Amino acid sequence: MSHQIISPLPGIFYRKPGPGKDPYVNEGDTVSAGQTIGLVEIMKQFSEVRAEFDGVLESFEIEDFGVVNPGDVIAVTS
């Protein structure tokens, strides 16, 4: 069964904690419930985006530095 990770707010999605850093997770990685998979930034405020279920990150639906709106699917896990 797949699960969608949804953006809680509008902004810019980042897969890394900062420039020159490794991504939080990559497609194919195992994720745990509560694990950070990226950040959404709005007006210099950064909010963590977390997996809600244990599973494998199948795909990112938003590119790194992509614009997201509330309710947009950021990633899919199974």
N, C-alpha and C positions, 0 to 999 in steps of 0.2 A: 504494500500500500504506500502510495506517495503522499507527501505532505508539502504544502507550500509555505514558504517563509515570506511574510507580507511586510511591506514597509509601514511603519506606524505613523510616519509624517512625511511631509514634502521636503525635498532637499537634494543633495548630491550624495550618491552612494560611493563609498570607498571600501575596497577589499583589503587595504593595508592600514596598519595603525599610524603610518607616517611615511614620508619619502625615504626611499632606500631600505625600507623594512620589508620583510617577507609578508605575503598575504596571510590573513588569519587562517584561512582554509583554501584548499584547491578542490576542483571537481574530482570526485573519486575518493576523497578523504572521508573517514568515519567521523561523525560529529555526535556530541552528547547533548542532551537537553540542557539548555542554559548556556551553551558554548557560544561565544561571540563569533559571528561569521563576517562581520563588516561594521561599518559606521555610516550613519546618515548625518550630514552636516547641513544646518540651516542657520544662517546669520552667526557663524563662528561657534555655534553650539553643536557638539558632537554627541550623538546618541547611539549606543550600541544596538546592533541588530543581532538577535540570538536565535539559535535553533530551539524549537519547542519540543522536539522529540529526538530520541536516539535514532541514528540511521547513517546512511551514506549520502553525501552531497552529490546529487546527480548532475545538476546544472545550475549555472547562474543565468537568470533571465534578464538581468540588467548588467551592462558593461561597467567596468571600473570607471569612476568619474561620471557615471550616467545620472541623469535626472530622474528622480522618483516622486511619485505622488502617494498620498495615503491610500492604502489598499492595493498598490501595485505588487505583483509577485517579484520578489528579489531572487529567490532560489527555490529549487525543488529538491527534497530529500526522499529517500525510500528506506 
